[in-house]
Amino acid sequence: MKMLTVGDSHSCNWIWGNTWADILPDRFGMEPLIAKSAGAGNSVYIEKIHHALKTYNDIELVVIQTTEHSRVVTGFEKDYLKPYSHGELTNSQRMNDVLTYTWTCRENGNERNIYNMIKQETKIDDVWSMYIATSIFNEYKYFHDIITIQYICESYGVDCVFFHWFMDITELHSYNDYKWILNNIKSVPSSFINWSKDNNIEAKEDGHYGPEVHELFVDTWLKNEVEKLRITK
């Protein structure tokens, strides 16, 4: 049986080596099926999970690493990532014929990215960073994405567990409107970042972590939390 693990660059083993996405299935004795998309927002995960569940009938568990809610995903009509893709589930924001772009909060990042893709100058970053990336709607969309993923997994009769990399969902301002969601999903408490602070672990210069940290994270925390959720809910 397979475990489908889903996440952003913190799931990508070509950056610093094996990540939680490689290690966790091994600890459960399952075959790994990994959907990793560097720089992707949570909405990118939806069609990847949908595609995987339609394609494979032996997925026993889906574990999703949620990312920053400020990573807004929109459609994009140019297959700009095709030269860098290792397959539809891996390192691509393309799924079948659905092309997407995840907007970044980095200074001038979108203007540089869009120029590299379409060779046209744009002036979007000031408006994006001031009025769109900061909108509380992005927090609501975070919950909308979780609900969608949960429903897809339920529809295929596959168990799914969420854990959160940057921020515990209970720390979001919009959480009061979505307290009910914790009664309807399997969500690992806290976040990776909180775990790393508690254990005095610092990221590498690019904000990522080596395989030794991922292994410690899985063996001392994530595996136990996933196991508890599978048993109790």
ZAKOLKE-750422 format. One record per residue (C-alpha): y, x, z; chain; residue number from 0; residue in three letters. Coordinates in steps of 0.1 Angstrom, whole numbers, m for minus. Layout:
BEGIN
site py = Y, px = X, pz = Z, ch = A, i = NUM, aa = ALA;
...
//
This chain:
BEGIN
site py = 0, px = 0, pz = 0, ch = A, i = 0, aa = MET;
site py = 36, px = 11, pz = m7, ch = A, i = 1, aa = LYS;
site py = 67, px = 13, pz = 14, ch = A, i = 2, aa = MET;
site py = 99, px = 8, pz = m6, ch = A, i = 3, aa = LEU;
site py = 127, px = 29, pz = 9, ch = A, i = 4, aa = THR;
site py = 163, px = 22, pz = m3, ch = A, i = 5, aa = VAL;
site py = 195, px = 41, pz = 3, ch = A, i = 6, aa = GLY;
site py = 224, px = 62, pz = m10, ch = A, i = 7, aa = ASP;
site py = 228, px = 100, pz = m11, ch = A, i = 8, aa = SER;
site py = 214, px = 103, pz = 24, ch = A, i = 9, aa = HIS;
site py = 181, px = 92, pz = 8, ch = A, i = 10, aa = SER;
site py = 183, px = 118, pz = m20, ch = A, i = 11, aa = CYS;
site py = 159, px = 147, pz = m15, ch = A, i = 12, aa = ASN;
site py = 174, px = 168, pz = m43, ch = A, i = 13, aa = TRP;
site py = 205, px = 174, pz = m21, ch = A, i = 14, aa = ILE;
site py = 191, px = 193, pz = 9, ch = A, i = 15, aa = TRP;
site py = 154, px = 185, pz = 9, ch = A, i = 16, aa = GLY;
site py = 132, px = 156, pz = 20, ch = A, i = 17, aa = ASN;
site py = 150, px = 127, pz = 37, ch = A, i = 18, aa = THR;
site py = 140, px = 98, pz = 59, ch = A, i = 19, aa = TRP;
site py = 131, px = 80, pz = 27, ch = A, i = 20, aa = ALA;
site py = 103, px = 105, pz = 20, ch = A, i = 21, aa = ASP;
site py = 93, px = 110, pz = 56, ch = A, i = 22, aa = ILE;
site py = 90, px = 75, pz = 70, ch = A, i = 23, aa = LEU;
site py = 64, px = 62, pz = 45, ch = A, i = 24, aa = PRO;
site py = 43, px = 93, pz = 54, ch = A, i = 25, aa = ASP;
site py = 45, px = 84, pz = 91, ch = A, i = 26, aa = ARG;
site py = 32, px = 49, pz = 84, ch = A, i = 27, aa = PHE;
site py = 4, px = 62, pz = 61, ch = A, i = 28, aa = GLY;
site py = 19, px = 44, pz = 31, ch = A, i = 29, aa = MET;
site py = 27, px = 55, pz = m5, ch = A, i = 30, aa = GLU;
site py = 64, px = 60, pz = m9, ch = A, i = 31, aa = PRO;
site py = 84, px = 41, pz = m35, ch = A, i = 32, aa = LEU;
site py = 120, px = 53, pz = m33, ch = A, i = 33, aa = ILE;
site py = 151, px = 37, pz = m47, ch = A, i = 34, aa = ALA;
site py = 179, px = 63, pz = m40, ch = A, i = 35, aa = LYS;
site py = 213, px = 61, pz = m56, ch = A, i = 36, aa = SER;
site py = 239, px = 87, pz = m47, ch = A, i = 37, aa = ALA;
site py = 273, px = 73, pz = m41, ch = A, i = 38, aa = GLY;
site py = 261, px = 37, pz = m44, ch = A, i = 39, aa = ALA;
site py = 274, px = 7, pz = m25, ch = A, i = 40, aa = GLY;
site py = 251, px = m18, pz = m9, ch = A, i = 41, aa = ASN;
site py = 253, px = m43, pz = m38, ch = A, i = 42, aa = SER;
site py = 236, px = m17, pz = m61, ch = A, i = 43, aa = VAL;
site py = 204, px = m20, pz = m39, ch = A, i = 44, aa = TYR;
site py = 200, px = m57, pz = m47, ch = A, i = 45, aa = ILE;
site py = 187, px = m55, pz = m83, ch = A, i = 46, aa = GLU;
site py = 167, px = m23, pz = m75, ch = A, i = 47, aa = LYS;
site py = 148, px = m42, pz = m47, ch = A, i = 48, aa = ILE;
site py = 144, px = m72, pz = m70, ch = A, i = 49, aa = HIS;
site py = 131, px = m50, pz = m98, ch = A, i = 50, aa = HIS;
site py = 106, px = m32, pz = m75, ch = A, i = 51, aa = ALA;
site py = 92, px = m64, pz = m60, ch = A, i = 52, aa = LEU;
site py = 88, px = m79, pz = m95, ch = A, i = 53, aa = LYS;
site py = 71, px = m48, pz = m108, ch = A, i = 54, aa = THR;
site py = 48, px = m38, pz = m79, ch = A, i = 55, aa = TYR;
site py = 25, px = m62, pz = m61, ch = A, i = 56, aa = ASN;
site py = 14, px = m37, pz = m34, ch = A, i = 57, aa = ASP;
site py = 47, px = m32, pz = m15, ch = A, i = 58, aa = ILE;
site py = 40, px = m39, pz = 21, ch = A, i = 59, aa = GLU;
site py = 74, px = m31, pz = 36, ch = A, i = 60, aa = LEU;
site py = 109, px = m25, pz = 25, ch = A, i = 61, aa = VAL;
site py = 133, px = m3, pz = 46, ch = A, i = 62, aa = VAL;
site py = 169, px = m4, pz = 36, ch = A, i = 63, aa = ILE;
site py = 196, px = 21, pz = 47, ch = A, i = 64, aa = GLN;
site py = 229, px = 3, pz = 45, ch = A, i = 65, aa = THR;
site py = 260, px = 23, pz = 35, ch = A, i = 66, aa = THR;
site py = 297, px = 20, pz = 39, ch = A, i = 67, aa = GLU;
site py = 311, px = m15, pz = 34, ch = A, i = 68, aa = HIS;
site py = 342, px = 0, pz = 17, ch = A, i = 69, aa = SER;
site py = 320, px = 11, pz = m13, ch = A, i = 70, aa = ARG;
site py = 328, px = m19, pz = m35, ch = A, i = 71, aa = VAL;
site py = 305, px = m24, pz = m65, ch = A, i = 72, aa = VAL;
site py = 316, px = m40, pz = m98, ch = A, i = 73, aa = THR;
site py = 300, px = m43, pz = m132, ch = A, i = 74, aa = GLY;
site py = 308, px = m15, pz = m157, ch = A, i = 75, aa = PHE;
site py = 301, px = m17, pz = m194, ch = A, i = 76, aa = GLU;
site py = 294, px = 20, pz = m200, ch = A, i = 77, aa = LYS;
site py = 261, px = 36, pz = m192, ch = A, i = 78, aa = ASP;
site py = 279, px = 67, pz = m178, ch = A, i = 79, aa = TYR;
site py = 251, px = 77, pz = m155, ch = A, i = 80, aa = LEU;
site py = 223, px = 78, pz = m181, ch = A, i = 81, aa = LYS;
site py = 223, px = 116, pz = m186, ch = A, i = 82, aa = PRO;
site py = 219, px = 121, pz = m148, ch = A, i = 83, aa = TYR;
site py = 193, px = 94, pz = m142, ch = A, i = 84, aa = SER;
site py = 157, px = 102, pz = m131, ch = A, i = 85, aa = HIS;
site py = 146, px = 66, pz = m136, ch = A, i = 86, aa = GLY;
site py = 158, px = 32, pz = m129, ch = A, i = 87, aa = GLU;
site py = 150, px = 33, pz = m91, ch = A, i = 88, aa = LEU;
site py = 163, px = 68, pz = m86, ch = A, i = 89, aa = THR;
site py = 198, px = 83, pz = m89, ch = A, i = 90, aa = ASN;
site py = 212, px = 55, pz = m111, ch = A, i = 91, aa = SER;
site py = 235, px = 26, pz = m107, ch = A, i = 92, aa = GLN;
site py = 219, px = 11, pz = m138, ch = A, i = 93, aa = ARG;
site py = 190, px = m14, pz = m135, ch = A, i = 94, aa = MET;
site py = 176, px = m27, pz = m168, ch = A, i = 95, aa = ASN;
site py = 207, px = m38, pz = m187, ch = A, i = 96, aa = ASP;
site py = 229, px = m42, pz = m156, ch = A, i = 97, aa = VAL;
site py = 254, px = m14, pz = m153, ch = A, i = 98, aa = LEU;
site py = 276, px = m10, pz = m122, ch = A, i = 99, aa = THR;
site py = 303, px = 13, pz = m108, ch = A, i = 100, aa = TYR;
site py = 308, px = 19, pz = m71, ch = A, i = 101, aa = THR;
site py = 345, px = 24, pz = m63, ch = A, i = 102, aa = TRP;
site py = 352, px = 54, pz = m40, ch = A, i = 103, aa = THR;
site py = 378, px = 57, pz = m13, ch = A, i = 104, aa = CYS;
site py = 384, px = 94, pz = m20, ch = A, i = 105, aa = ARG;
site py = 419, px = 103, pz = m30, ch = A, i = 106, aa = GLU;
site py = 423, px = 100, pz = m68, ch = A, i = 107, aa = ASN;
site py = 385, px = 97, pz = m70, ch = A, i = 108, aa = GLY;
site py = 384, px = 66, pz = m92, ch = A, i = 109, aa = ASN;
site py = 410, px = 79, pz = m116, ch = A, i = 110, aa = GLU;
site py = 390, px = 111, pz = m121, ch = A, i = 111, aa = ARG;
site py = 357, px = 93, pz = m124, ch = A, i = 112, aa = ASN;
site py = 370, px = 67, pz = m149, ch = A, i = 113, aa = ILE;
site py = 387, px = 94, pz = m170, ch = A, i = 114, aa = TYR;
site py = 355, px = 114, pz = m172, ch = A, i = 115, aa = ASN;
site py = 336, px = 82, pz = m183, ch = A, i = 116, aa = MET;
site py = 359, px = 67, pz = m208, ch = A, i = 117, aa = ILE;
site py = 385, px = 94, pz = m215, ch = A, i = 118, aa = LYS;
site py = 414, px = 71, pz = m207, ch = A, i = 119, aa = GLN;
site py = 441, px = 76, pz = m180, ch = A, i = 120, aa = GLU;
site py = 443, px = 49, pz = m154, ch = A, i = 121, aa = THR;
site py = 465, px = 42, pz = m123, ch = A, i = 122, aa = LYS;
site py = 443, px = 24, pz = m98, ch = A, i = 123, aa = ILE;
site py = 437, px = 46, pz = m68, ch = A, i = 124, aa = ASP;
site py = 469, px = 38, pz = m49, ch = A, i = 125, aa = ASP;
site py = 464, px = 0, pz = m52, ch = A, i = 126, aa = VAL;
site py = 426, px = 4, pz = m45, ch = A, i = 127, aa = TRP;
site py = 430, px = 24, pz = m14, ch = A, i = 128, aa = SER;
site py = 458, px = 3, pz = 1, ch = A, i = 129, aa = MET;
site py = 448, px = m32, pz = m8, ch = A, i = 130, aa = TYR;
site py = 412, px = m34, pz = m19, ch = A, i = 131, aa = ILE;
site py = 391, px = m8, pz = 0, ch = A, i = 132, aa = ALA;
site py = 408, px = m19, pz = 33, ch = A, i = 133, aa = THR;
site py = 402, px = m56, pz = 28, ch = A, i = 134, aa = SER;
site py = 381, px = m73, pz = 55, ch = A, i = 135, aa = ILE;
site py = 364, px = m92, pz = 27, ch = A, i = 136, aa = PHE;
site py = 344, px = m60, pz = 22, ch = A, i = 137, aa = ASN;
site py = 329, px = m64, pz = 57, ch = A, i = 138, aa = GLU;
site py = 319, px = m100, pz = 48, ch = A, i = 139, aa = TYR;
site py = 304, px = m87, pz = 15, ch = A, i = 140, aa = LYS;
site py = 283, px = m63, pz = 36, ch = A, i = 141, aa = TYR;
site py = 267, px = m93, pz = 53, ch = A, i = 142, aa = PHE;
site py = 264, px = m112, pz = 20, ch = A, i = 143, aa = HIS;
site py = 244, px = m83, pz = 6, ch = A, i = 144, aa = ASP;
site py = 221, px = m82, pz = 36, ch = A, i = 145, aa = ILE;
site py = 215, px = m119, pz = 33, ch = A, i = 146, aa = ILE;
site py = 207, px = m116, pz = m4, ch = A, i = 147, aa = THR;
site py = 183, px = m87, pz = 1, ch = A, i = 148, aa = ILE;
site py = 166, px = m106, pz = 30, ch = A, i = 149, aa = GLN;
site py = 161, px = m137, pz = 8, ch = A, i = 150, aa = TYR;
site py = 147, px = m117, pz = m21, ch = A, i = 151, aa = ILE;
site py = 122, px = m100, pz = 2, ch = A, i = 152, aa = CYS;
site py = 112, px = m133, pz = 18, ch = A, i = 153, aa = GLU;
site py = 107, px = m149, pz = m16, ch = A, i = 154, aa = SER;
site py = 82, px = m122, pz = m25, ch = A, i = 155, aa = TYR;
site py = 65, px = m124, pz = 10, ch = A, i = 156, aa = GLY;
site py = 74, px = m89, pz = 18, ch = A, i = 157, aa = VAL;
site py = 87, px = m77, pz = 52, ch = A, i = 158, aa = ASP;
site py = 120, px = m59, pz = 53, ch = A, i = 159, aa = CYS;
site py = 139, px = m38, pz = 79, ch = A, i = 160, aa = VAL;
site py = 175, px = m27, pz = 78, ch = A, i = 161, aa = PHE;
site py = 190, px = 3, pz = 94, ch = A, i = 162, aa = PHE;
site py = 226, px = 14, pz = 92, ch = A, i = 163, aa = HIS;
site py = 239, px = 49, pz = 85, ch = A, i = 164, aa = TRP;
site py = 276, px = 49, pz = 92, ch = A, i = 165, aa = PHE;
site py = 282, px = 20, pz = 115, ch = A, i = 166, aa = MET;
site py = 263, px = m4, pz = 136, ch = A, i = 167, aa = ASP;
site py = 269, px = m39, pz = 122, ch = A, i = 168, aa = ILE;
site py = 280, px = m51, pz = 156, ch = A, i = 169, aa = THR;
site py = 309, px = m27, pz = 154, ch = A, i = 170, aa = GLU;
site py = 324, px = m45, pz = 124, ch = A, i = 171, aa = LEU;
site py = 354, px = m67, pz = 130, ch = A, i = 172, aa = HIS;
site py = 338, px = m96, pz = 110, ch = A, i = 173, aa = SER;
site py = 306, px = m94, pz = 131, ch = A, i = 174, aa = TYR;
site py = 317, px = m123, pz = 154, ch = A, i = 175, aa = ASN;
site py = 313, px = m146, pz = 123, ch = A, i = 176, aa = ASP;
site py = 278, px = m133, pz = 116, ch = A, i = 177, aa = TYR;
site py = 263, px = m129, pz = 151, ch = A, i = 178, aa = LYS;
site py = 236, px = m154, pz = 140, ch = A, i = 179, aa = TRP;
site py = 224, px = m129, pz = 114, ch = A, i = 180, aa = ILE;
site py = 206, px = m108, pz = 139, ch = A, i = 181, aa = LEU;
site py = 183, px = m137, pz = 147, ch = A, i = 182, aa = ASN;
site py = 173, px = m139, pz = 110, ch = A, i = 183, aa = ASN;
site py = 169, px = m102, pz = 100, ch = A, i = 184, aa = ILE;
site py = 151, px = m72, pz = 113, ch = A, i = 185, aa = LYS;
site py = 179, px = m48, pz = 121, ch = A, i = 186, aa = SER;
site py = 175, px = m14, pz = 138, ch = A, i = 187, aa = VAL;
site py = 201, px = m12, pz = 166, ch = A, i = 188, aa = PRO;
site py = 230, px = 12, pz = 165, ch = A, i = 189, aa = SER;
site py = 233, px = 36, pz = 135, ch = A, i = 190, aa = SER;
site py = 223, px = 71, pz = 123, ch = A, i = 191, aa = PHE;
site py = 258, px = 84, pz = 130, ch = A, i = 192, aa = ILE;
site py = 256, px = 72, pz = 166, ch = A, i = 193, aa = ASN;
site py = 222, px = 87, pz = 170, ch = A, i = 194, aa = TRP;
site py = 235, px = 121, pz = 156, ch = A, i = 195, aa = SER;
site py = 264, px = 121, pz = 180, ch = A, i = 196, aa = LYS;
site py = 241, px = 113, pz = 209, ch = A, i = 197, aa = ASP;
site py = 220, px = 143, pz = 199, ch = A, i = 198, aa = ASN;
site py = 249, px = 166, pz = 192, ch = A, i = 199, aa = ASN;
site py = 239, px = 170, pz = 155, ch = A, i = 200, aa = ILE;
site py = 265, px = 179, pz = 130, ch = A, i = 201, aa = GLU;
site py = 264, px = 173, pz = 92, ch = A, i = 202, aa = ALA;
site py = 265, px = 201, pz = 67, ch = A, i = 203, aa = LYS;
site py = 298, px = 209, pz = 49, ch = A, i = 204, aa = GLU;
site py = 292, px = 181, pz = 23, ch = A, i = 205, aa = ASP;
site py = 285, px = 154, pz = 50, ch = A, i = 206, aa = GLY;
site py = 247, px = 154, pz = 45, ch = A, i = 207, aa = HIS;
site py = 219, px = 166, pz = 67, ch = A, i = 208, aa = TYR;
site py = 189, px = 189, pz = 61, ch = A, i = 209, aa = GLY;
site py = 152, px = 178, pz = 62, ch = A, i = 210, aa = PRO;
site py = 148, px = 190, pz = 98, ch = A, i = 211, aa = GLU;
site py = 174, px = 165, pz = 110, ch = A, i = 212, aa = VAL;
site py = 158, px = 137, pz = 89, ch = A, i = 213, aa = HIS;
site py = 124, px = 145, pz = 104, ch = A, i = 214, aa = GLU;
site py = 138, px = 145, pz = 139, ch = A, i = 215, aa = LEU;
site py = 155, px = 112, pz = 132, ch = A, i = 216, aa = PHE;
site py = 124, px = 96, pz = 119, ch = A, i = 217, aa = VAL;
site py = 100, px = 110, pz = 146, ch = A, i = 218, aa = ASP;
site py = 122, px = 103, pz = 176, ch = A, i = 219, aa = THR;
site py = 139, px = 71, pz = 167, ch = A, i = 220, aa = TRP;
site py = 136, px = 54, pz = 133, ch = A, i = 221, aa = LEU;
site py = 98, px = 51, pz = 131, ch = A, i = 222, aa = LYS;
site py = 96, px = 37, pz = 167, ch = A, i = 223, aa = ASN;
site py = 124, px = 11, pz = 160, ch = A, i = 224, aa = GLU;
site py = 108, px = 0, pz = 127, ch = A, i = 225, aa = VAL;
site py = 74, px = m3, pz = 144, ch = A, i = 226, aa = GLU;
site py = 89, px = m24, pz = 172, ch = A, i = 227, aa = LYS;
site py = 106, px = m48, pz = 147, ch = A, i = 228, aa = LEU;
site py = 74, px = m52, pz = 127, ch = A, i = 229, aa = ARG;
site py = 55, px = m62, pz = 158, ch = A, i = 230, aa = ILE;
site py = 81, px = m84, pz = 176, ch = A, i = 231, aa = THR;
site py = 96, px = m105, pz = 148, ch = A, i = 232, aa = LYS;
//
